Amino acid sequence: MNQINKKLEVNYRSLVILRIMLSLIFIVASLSHLLKTEKTVSRLEQAHFGFIGSFFGPPQILVILSGVIMLIAGLFLLFGYKTSWAAIVLIAVLIPITLTVQVGQMTTVGPLFKNVAILGGLLFFSLNPNLKFKK
């Protein structure tokens, strides 16, 4: 049987719950980036690979920019507007954050694998842009 043409039926409410719960981590994180900028900058600068961020610009600007992007894309994901694009944008923000802050923090790998799990959820929505809902 051709794996590409397989159909999967999913409960509508489960997708809505997944989308909402996934969006909340970005909305909360964005508020931290925007309202506690100096604390977030300090965390970035103290991270083992935090120096990588300096290649892209001043840490304070990167933290504010990532906060704005996470807030907008997180709200899009929350409300189900342009879900696939919102997921792609959030992936583009989460990967460098994971590489600079989480990788190298090997005293605990929980936060690293939390981000891996979040990436899995975002990949689901980015790879399924045309979700068809049956009521």
C-alpha positions, 0 to 999 in steps of 0.5 A, spaced: 500 500 500 502 506 498 504 510 504 503 517 501 496 516 500 494 513 506 488 517 510 488 519 517 482 521 521 483 525 527 478 528 532 477 535 531 477 537 538 484 534 539 487 538 533 484 545 536 487 543 543 494 541 540 494 547 537 492 552 543 496 548 548 502 549 543 501 556 542 501 558 549 509 556 550 510 561 545 506 567 547 508 566 554 516 566 552 514 572 548 512 576 554 518 574 558 522 576 552 519 583 551 517 584 559 524 581 562 528 583 556 535 584 560 534 577 564 533 574 557 539 577 555 543 575 561 541 568 560 543 568 553 549 571 554 551 566 560 549 560 555 554 555 553 553 557 546 550 564 547 556 567 543 553 564 537 547 569 537 552 575 537 554 573 530 546 575 528 546 582 532 546 585 539 543 580 544 538 585 546 535 586 539 535 579 538 531 578 544 526 583 542 525 581 535 524 574 537 519 576 542 515 580 537 515 574 532 513 569 537 508 573 540 505 574 533 506 567 530 504 564 537 497 568 536 496 566 529 497 559 531 492 560 537 487 562 533 488 557 527 490 563 522 495 561 517 497 555 522 502 552 517 506 559 516 505 560 523 508 553 525 514 554 520 516 561 523 516 558 530 520 553 527 525 558 525 525 562 531 526 555 536 531 552 532 537 557 534 534 558 541 535 551 542 542 551 539 544 557 543 541 556 549 539 548 550 545 545 547 551 545 551 546 545 557 548 538 559 547 538 566 539 537 564 537 535 558 530 536 559 529 543 556 533 540 550 528 535 549 522 539 551 524 543 545 525 537 541 517 535 542 515 542 541 518 542 534 515 535 533 508 539 534 510 545 530 512 540 524 505 537 524 502 543 523 507 545 518 507 539 514 499 539 514 497 545 511 490 543 508 487 539 514 480 537 512 475 537 518 469 533 518 464 534 523 
